[in-house]
Amino acid sequence: MSSSTELIHSIPVDPLTGSISVPIYQTSTFVQDAPGVNKGYDYARSGNPTRQALEDIIAKLEKGTTGIAFGSGLAAIDAVLKLLKTGDHIVAVDDIYGGAFRLFTQIYEKFGITVTYADSTNAVNVFNAITPATKLIWIETPTNPTLKITDIHAISKIAKANDCLLCVDNTFASPALQQPILWGADLVVHSATKYIGGHSDLIAGLIVTKNEELGAKVKFIQNASGAILSPFDSWLAIRGIETLHLRVKQHCINAQAVAEYLQSHPAVDQVFYPGLKSHPNHHIAKQQAKGFGGIVSFTLKDDSIEAATAFVTSTSLFKLAESLGGIKSLLCHPAQMTHKSIPSERRRLGGVADSLVRLSVGLEEVEDLISDLQQAFEKPGLSSVTAKHKLATA
Ligand SMILES: *Cc1c(COP(=O)(O)O)cnc(C)c1O
């Protein structure tokens, strides 16, 4: 059976009523027949049937045993960190999601958990960063926003040999393209706010574990800390998942065309997209994923904050907003938006140049998207900045 058929039919029909849509169990508690005797649920922080349906679907999609749904992607990341204790060490991908960087450095470092950032595109860098205290390796692939690709299987071998957990933030690829547990990851994390929700109408996070033992630990942490996803938001996430495969397929087609267009534009310096043959780890992306995703980043020849600002305020179909993965195209300027919390020096070291623009290529007709980018390159704002820059550097 194809994965999309399997997915659509893994969404359960309600056993009580036959409702084909998963019911929203908007309740805080469940009546018990006798103390401790119940129908599988007692209090809705510990479990809710709507949330459980989502958790079962994502576990199946990611080829793990246990799914756990959180109030945001960061709440999910936070729960993984709570598997650690004071004195433990993390090796993390260097251009990590800005919010994860902030959580690691500004919350967990004060509890004595240390982090070394490494360019995980070369597994040797991860190996070299491991210490006897390392308990967790944290990667994203593709990364945000420079679309670096890490070989999940190679990193999982290092994790196993050093007795530490490997967690993959699979937000950019989604399980429609990549299933890290099949390549040896112990945990997968999602911001379901992005492709899984898919319609820019939801904040949610998910964790999938490769075995039940780890799943029980994460579930314990969630119940003890309380960062659950609401029944209605669980329902929205399920509704998003119903079209995940179809949406992601089209996101990939559109993004490939946009990346090729950008590569040919004279104002563009570099294009970052794993689907381009020029991408340094194109072959690994091809090996471990079924497609290259919907995110494309690029830098301008005029590598300035001003030029990027002029560009991102000149598009009309691409809306200027944080976030990604929805049906509507978005663009953002990481240096001033998503990556503002990362000090500029470290941001540039991680490959996020001043002029880097990130596109979340949506599901509009791709010719319309390319015309929108074309007219933005031609807007007087950008050309005058470019002209001034040329004069200044002449
Ligand atoms: C958005 C995002 C997160 C954080 O998720 P929220 O749902 O916003 O809390 C984590 N990782 C990546 C890669 C993201 O893009």
The ligand as a MOL file (V3000), in Angstrom:
LIG
                    3D

  0  0  0     0  0            999 V3000
M  V30 BEGIN CTAB
M  V30 COUNTS 15 15 0 0 0
M  V30 BEGIN ATOM
M  V30 1 C 9.4080 26.8200 14.1050 0
M  V30 2 C 10.4710 25.8300 14.4440 0
M  V30 3 C 10.6260 25.3560 15.7520 0
M  V30 4 C 9.7930 25.8850 16.9100 0
M  V30 5 O 8.4640 25.5400 16.8190 0
M  V30 6 P 7.2410 26.3980 17.4210 0
M  V30 7 O 6.0580 25.6160 17.0270 0
M  V30 8 O 7.3220 27.7570 16.8200 0
M  V30 9 O 7.4670 26.4630 18.9120 0
M  V30 10 C 11.5890 24.4020 15.9830 0
M  V30 11 N 12.3870 23.9440 14.9860 0
M  V30 12 C 12.2810 24.3960 13.7300 0
M  V30 13 C 13.2000 23.8560 12.6930 0
M  V30 14 C 11.3270 25.3500 13.4060 0
M  V30 15 O 11.2420 25.7950 12.1500 0
M  V30 END ATOM
M  V30 BEGIN BOND
M  V30 1 1 1 2
M  V30 2 1 2 3
M  V30 3 2 2 14
M  V30 4 1 3 4
M  V30 5 2 3 10
M  V30 6 1 4 5
M  V30 7 1 5 6
M  V30 8 2 6 7
M  V30 9 1 6 8
M  V30 10 1 6 9
M  V30 11 1 10 11
M  V30 12 2 11 12
M  V30 13 1 12 13
M  V30 14 1 12 14
M  V30 15 1 14 15
M  V30 END BOND
M  V30 END CTAB
M  END
